[in-house]
Amino acid sequence: MRILWMIALPILVFPQVHSLRDLIEHAHVHNPLIESSELKSKAKAKEVEAKQSAYWPTLDIGANYSRVNPNSLISPGETASGYISVGMELYDGGRKNALKKAKTFEYQASLFEQKAFSKSITLDIVNRYYTIQKLKAMLYALDGQSKELQAQMLRVKKFTAAGLSTQEDIDKLQAVYEDNRYTIENTKLLLETQEENLQLISGLSVQNIKKNHFEEPKNIKFEVYENSKMLQANANALEENANAIDAGYKPQVVFQDTYTKSHYDDLVNSGGFSTEGLLLDHQNKVTLSVNMRLFDHGKMKKEREAAVYQKMALDAEYSHRIREQKMNFNLSSSSLKTIRVKLESANSALKAAKSTYKSIVKKFEVGLVDNIAYLDALNEQTLAQARHKETLYEYEIAKSIYYYYAGKDPKEFVR
């Protein structure tokens, strides 16, 4: 027991730290919505297997019992029979083949849908992960500002007691401090909301998370992503369904062999002559049937046309989605360039704000500037720190979006 406690103690004292990749991979395995999409794909796979089985002969067995009253020479009072029947479609105009292909395309579409949904979960996790980082950076800056304000209020109170400052100066600092405290509490609420949502999606605790970044995009080639591939697969499925409907106008050839064994009771005797010999106690029946639809007032033709129009609609949507993806890919590339410039600006602004604050705080402490100038400098430094971190995390989110619209899986580029 002591050994187990010694093993468990570090885990209790030092909670496990999860990386961005940990969160994504755990979600892909344990998220119920992803599991649901996987089960839907498995259902489609079984439908393909069912259509494949349609090529095999069917084997049926059955039995029946009947009692009639009154009976007659050719209708015994009790009849019991059993049968076994073998059947097979010899020709159906290609209907089974078309239906099997349709189900195969539907299965492919479900796999694309599953992959697309997994990627959307990845993007959601990435966005929330870096939003949490931004909020933590904001809290850090706000906490620093709060401590600085407290220190300055104590200093100004001493000056007021010595007659070197006024109560108005203390009140202004107190008002800014209280406003800053509200901003801190509001930011904490936003942080808690994001953490709860990220934990719900990933299934892991996010109280302690590692800092990760995305690989810098280089030589990334565009490829069609799963949302569009899913449309194309569904369009192909509709085309095969149209072919299956069209097969209904072709000859349908069915073979069937049925063997029946019967037993009779409560027979009618006529003048001492038994009629049992007139009734067959077994029979084998072979049937070869051919049928062909000659007229249905265009029913199947219109059903086929409906399926073709649905396919054409998906083809049109597919073309639009490709253009839309290329547009978003180009825009996401431009966004990366814009954020890089913004990051350079944020670096310069932070450097300037820190330099200005150091200069102002020295002057404020010796009474060369008033508290308004000091508060402006302090607020500018806090905002510059927060904007710098925010821009860094915006860049990471932008990289994940760039990879997504390039048709890649963002998870593969987490470092």
C-alpha positions in Angstrom: 0.0 0.0 0.0 2.8 2.4 0.8 4.5 1.7 -2.5 1.2 2.4 -4.4 0.8 5.6 -2.4 4.3 6.7 -3.3 3.5 6.0 -7.0 0.2 7.9 -6.9 1.5 10.9 -4.9 3.4 12.5 -7.7 0.3 12.2 -10.0 -1.8 13.9 -7.3 0.7 16.6 -6.5 1.7 17.3 -10.1 -1.3 17.1 -12.4 -0.6 15.8 -15.9 0.2 18.4 -18.5 -1.4 17.9 -21.9 -0.2 19.2 -25.3 -2.3 20.4 -28.1 -1.7 17.1 -30.0 -2.8 15.2 -26.8 -6.1 17.1 -26.8 -6.7 16.5 -30.5 -5.8 12.8 -30.5 -7.8 12.1 -27.4 -10.8 13.8 -28.9 -10.5 11.8 -32.1 -10.7 8.6 -30.0 -13.1 9.5 -27.2 -15.4 12.3 -28.5 -18.9 10.8 -28.7 -19.7 12.9 -31.9 -16.7 11.5 -33.7 -17.6 8.0 -32.5 -21.1 8.6 -33.9 -19.6 9.4 -37.3 -17.5 6.3 -37.2 -20.5 4.1 -36.4 -22.4 5.7 -39.3 -19.5 4.7 -41.6 -19.6 1.1 -40.3 -23.3 1.0 -41.0 -22.6 2.0 -44.6 -19.9 -0.7 -44.9 -22.5 -3.3 -43.8 -24.9 -2.0 -46.5 -22.2 -2.6 -49.1 -21.8 -6.2 -47.8 -25.5 -6.7 -47.9 -25.6 -5.7 -51.6 -22.7 -8.0 -52.3 -24.7 -10.9 -50.8 -27.5 -10.2 -53.2 -25.4 -12.1 -55.9 -25.7 -15.3 -53.9 -28.6 -17.8 -54.3 -31.3 -17.8 -51.6 -32.3 -20.8 -49.6 -35.6 -20.9 -47.8 -37.4 -23.5 -45.7 -41.0 -23.5 -44.5 -43.8 -25.5 -43.2 -47.6 -25.2 -42.9 -50.6 -27.1 -41.4 -54.2 -26.8 -42.4 -57.5 -28.3 -41.2 -60.7 -28.0 -43.3 -64.3 -29.0 -42.5 -66.0 -30.5 -44.3 -63.4 -32.5 -46.3 -63.8 -34.2 -49.6 -62.1 -36.8 -51.9 -59.6 -34.3 -53.1 -59.5 -32.1 -50.0 -58.4 -34.1 -46.9 -59.3 -32.8 -43.4 -55.7 -32.3 -42.2 -52.7 -31.4 -44.3 -49.1 -30.9 -43.1 -46.3 -30.0 -45.4 -42.8 -28.7 -45.4 -40.7 -27.3 -48.2 -37.2 -26.2 -49.1 -36.6 -23.7 -51.9 -33.5 -22.5 -53.8 -33.8 -19.3 -55.8 -31.5 -17.1 -57.8 -31.7 -14.0 -60.1 -30.0 -15.0 -63.3 -30.3 -11.5 -64.9 -31.6 -8.2 -63.6 -30.4 -5.7 -66.2 -27.5 -4.7 -64.0 -29.6 -3.5 -61.1 -27.7 -5.4 -58.3 -24.3 -4.2 -59.7 -25.6 -0.5 -59.8 -27.0 -0.7 -56.3 -23.8 -2.2 -55.0 -21.7 0.6 -56.6 -24.1 3.2 -55.1 -23.7 1.8 -51.6 -19.9 1.7 -52.1 -19.9 5.4 -53.1 -22.2 6.2 -50.1 -19.7 4.4 -47.9 -16.8 6.5 -49.3 -18.9 9.6 -48.7 -19.4 8.6 -45.1 -15.6 8.2 -44.7 -15.0 11.7 -46.2 -17.7 13.1 -43.9 -16.1 11.4 -40.9 -12.7 12.8 -41.8 -14.1 16.3 -42.5 -15.9 16.3 -39.1 -12.7 15.2 -37.4 -10.9 18.1 -39.0 -13.6 20.5 -37.9 -13.2 19.2 -34.3 -9.4 19.8 -34.7 -10.0 23.4 -35.7 -12.4 23.9 -32.8 -9.8 22.6 -30.4 -7.0 24.7 -31.9 -9.2 27.8 -31.7 -10.2 27.2 -28.1 -6.6 26.2 -27.1 -5.1 29.4 -28.3 -8.0 31.5 -27.1 -7.2 30.1 -23.6 -3.6 31.2 -24.1 -4.7 34.7 -25.1 -7.0 35.0 -22.1 -4.2 33.8 -19.8 -1.8 36.3 -21.3 -4.5 39.0 -20.8 -4.9 37.9 -17.1 -1.2 38.0 -16.6 -1.0 41.6 -17.9 -4.0 42.6 -15.9 -2.7 41.1 -12.7 0.6 43.0 -13.2 -1.3 46.2 -13.7 -3.4 45.5 -10.6 -0.2 45.0 -8.5 1.3 48.1 -9.9 -1.8 50.1 -9.1 -1.9 48.8 -5.5 1.8 49.8 -5.0 1.2 53.3 -6.4 -1.9 53.8 -4.2 0.1 53.0 -1.1 2.8 55.4 -2.2 0.3 58.2 -3.0 -1.5 57.6 0.4 1.9 58.3 2.1 2.3 61.5 0.1 -1.3 62.5 1.0 -0.6 62.0 4.7 2.5 64.2 4.3 0.5 66.8 2.4 2.2 66.2 -0.9 -0.8 64.8 -2.7 -4.6 65.0 -2.6 -7.4 62.6 -2.0 -8.5 63.1 -5.6 -5.3 61.4 -6.7 -6.1 58.4 -4.5 -9.7 58.2 -5.7 -8.6 58.2 -9.4 -6.2 55.4 -8.8 -8.8 53.5 -6.8 -11.4 53.9 -9.6 -8.9 52.5 -12.2 -8.0 49.7 -9.9 -11.7 48.7 -9.4 -12.3 48.8 -13.2 -9.2 46.7 -13.7 -10.5 44.2 -11.1 -13.8 43.9 -12.9 -12.0 43.3 -16.2 -10.0 40.5 -14.5 -13.1 38.8 -13.2 -14.8 39.0 -16.6 -11.7 37.6 -18.3 -11.6 34.7 -15.7 -15.2 33.9 -16.6 -14.3 33.9 -20.3 -11.3 31.7 -19.6 -13.4 29.2 -17.5 -16.0 29.0 -20.3 -13.3 28.2 -22.9 -11.7 25.6 -20.6 -14.9 23.9 -19.9 -15.8 23.7 -23.6 -12.3 22.4 -24.5 -12.5 19.8 -21.8 -15.9 18.7 -23.2 -14.6 18.3 -26.7 -11.3 16.7 -25.9 -12.2 14.7 -22.9 -9.1 15.8 -21.0 -8.4 18.2 -18.2 -7.1 21.5 -19.5 -6.0 23.1 -16.3 -2.4 22.5 -17.3 -1.6 22.6 -21.0 1.8 22.7 -22.8 2.5 25.5 -25.2 2.7 24.3 -28.8 3.0 25.9 -32.1 2.3 25.0 -35.8 5.1 24.4 -38.3 5.8 27.4 -40.5 4.1 26.7 -43.9 6.5 26.0 -46.7 5.8 24.6 -50.1 2.2 23.6 -49.2 0.3 22.4 -52.3 -3.4 22.7 -52.6 -5.6 19.6 -52.7 -9.3 19.1 -52.5 -10.6 18.6 -49.0 -13.0 16.1 -47.7 -16.1 18.3 -47.7 -15.9 18.4 -51.5 -14.9 14.8 -52.0 -18.0 13.8 -50.0 -20.2 15.7 -52.4 -18.6 14.0 -55.4 -19.0 10.5 -53.8 -22.7 11.2 -53.1 -23.1 12.4 -56.7 -21.6 9.1 -58.0 -24.0 7.2 -55.7 -27.0 9.0 -57.2 -25.8 8.2 -60.7 -25.6 4.5 -59.8 -29.1 4.7 -58.3 -30.3 6.1 -61.5 -28.8 3.2 -63.4 -30.5 0.8 -61.0 -33.8 2.3 -61.7 -33.1 2.2 -65.4 -32.5 -1.6 -65.1 -36.1 -2.0 -64.2 -37.0 -1.7 -67.9 -34.8 -4.6 -68.9 -35.7 -8.3 -68.7 -35.7 -9.9 -65.2 -34.8 -13.6 -65.2 -35.4 -15.7 -62.0 -34.7 -19.4 -61.3 -36.4 -21.3 -58.5 -36.4 -24.9 -57.4 -38.8 -25.9 -54.6 -39.2 -29.4 -53.1 -42.3 -30.1 -51.0 -43.1 -33.0 -48.6 -46.7 -33.5 -47.5 -48.7 -35.7 -45.1 -52.5 -36.1 -45.0 -55.0 -37.2 -42.4 -58.8 -37.4 -42.1 -59.2 -38.7 -45.6 -62.6 -39.5 -47.2 -63.1 -43.1 -48.3 -65.5 -43.8 -51.2 -66.9 -47.4 -51.3 -63.9 -48.8 -49.6 -61.6 -47.0 -52.0 -58.9 -44.8 -50.3 -58.1 -41.5 -52.0 -54.7 -41.3 -50.4 -53.1 -42.5 -53.6 -54.6 -39.5 -55.4 -52.7 -37.0 -53.3 -49.0 -36.3 -53.8 -46.9 -36.8 -50.7 -43.8 -35.1 -52.3 -43.2 -32.8 -55.3 -40.2 -31.0 -56.9 -41.1 -27.8 -58.8 -38.5 -26.0 -61.0 -39.5 -22.5 -62.2 -37.8 -20.3 -64.7 -39.6 -16.9 -65.0 -38.9 -14.0 -67.2 -40.7 -10.7 -66.9 -40.2 -7.2 -68.4 -41.9 -3.9 -67.7 -43.6 -2.6 -70.8 -45.7 0.2 -69.4 -45.8 2.2 -66.2 -46.8 5.7 -67.5 -43.1 6.8 -67.2 -42.9 6.1 -63.4 -39.4 4.6 -63.4 -38.3 7.0 -66.1 -39.3 10.0 -63.9 -37.7 8.4 -60.8 -34.5 8.1 -62.8 -34.7 11.7 -64.0 -35.2 12.8 -60.4 -32.0 11.0 -59.4 -30.1 12.5 -62.3 -31.2 16.0 -61.4 -30.0 15.5 -57.8 -26.7 14.3 -59.1 -26.4 17.4 -61.3 -27.2 19.6 -58.2 -24.4 17.9 -56.3 -22.0 18.4 -59.2 -22.8 22.1 -59.3 -22.3 22.4 -55.5 -19.0 20.4 -55.9 -17.7 22.9 -58.4 -18.7 25.8 -56.2 -17.1 24.3 -53.1 -13.8 23.8 -55.0 -13.8 27.4 -56.0 -14.7 28.4 -52.5 -11.9 26.4 -51.0 -9.3 27.8 -53.4 -10.6 31.3 -52.5 -10.3 30.6 -48.7 -6.9 29.0 -49.3 -5.6 32.2 -51.0 -7.2 34.4 -48.4 -5.7 32.4 -45.5 -2.3 32.8 -47.1 -2.8 36.5 -47.3 -4.0 36.5 -43.7 -0.7 34.9 -42.6 1.2 37.7 -44.3 -1.0 40.4 -42.7 -0.6 38.9 -39.2 3.2 38.7 -39.7 3.2 42.5 -40.3 0.8 42.9 -37.3 3.3 40.9 -35.2 6.2 43.2 -36.2 4.0 46.2 -35.3 3.0 44.6 -31.9 6.7 43.9 -31.1 7.6 47.6 -31.8 4.6 48.8 -29.8 5.4 46.7 -26.8 9.1 47.8 -26.9 7.9 51.5 -27.1 5.3 51.0 -24.4 7.8 49.5 -22.0 10.3 52.3 -22.6 7.7 55.0 -22.1 6.4 53.4 -18.9 9.8 53.2 -17.4 10.4 56.9 -18.1 6.9 58.0 -16.9 7.0 55.9 -13.7 10.2 57.5 -12.6 8.8 61.0 -13.3 5.6 60.1 -11.5 7.4 58.9 -8.4 9.2 62.3 -8.1 6.1 64.3 -8.9 7.1 65.5 -12.4 4.0 64.1 -14.1 0.5 63.7 -12.8 -1.4 60.4 -12.3 -3.2 60.8 -15.6 0.1 60.5 -17.5 1.1 57.6 -15.3 -2.2 55.7 -15.8 -2.0 56.2 -19.5 1.5 54.8 -19.7 0.5 51.9 -17.5 -2.6 51.1 -19.5 -0.6 51.4 -22.8 2.0 48.9 -21.5 -0.7 46.4 -20.4 -2.5 46.6 -23.7 0.7 46.3 -25.7 1.7 43.1 -23.7 -1.8 41.6 -24.3 -1.8 42.6 -28.0 1.6 41.1 -28.5 0.5 37.7 -27.1 -2.8 37.9 -28.8 -1.1 38.4 -32.1 1.2 35.5 -31.5 -1.8 33.2 -30.9 -3.8 34.6 -33.8 -0.9 33.6 -36.0 -1.0 30.0 -34.8 -4.8 29.9 -35.4 -4.3 31.4 -38.9 -1.7 28.7 -39.7 -4.1 25.9 -38.7 -6.8 27.5 -41.0 -4.3 27.7 -43.8 -3.4 24.0 -43.5 -7.1 23.2 -43.4 -8.0 25.0 -46.6 -4.9 23.5 -48.2 -6.7 20.2 -47.8 -4.3 19.0 -45.1 -4.9 17.8 -41.5 -3.7 20.6 -39.2 -2.9 18.0 -36.5 0.0 16.7 -38.6 1.8 20.1 -38.3 1.6 20.6 -34.5 5.1 21.0 -33.1 
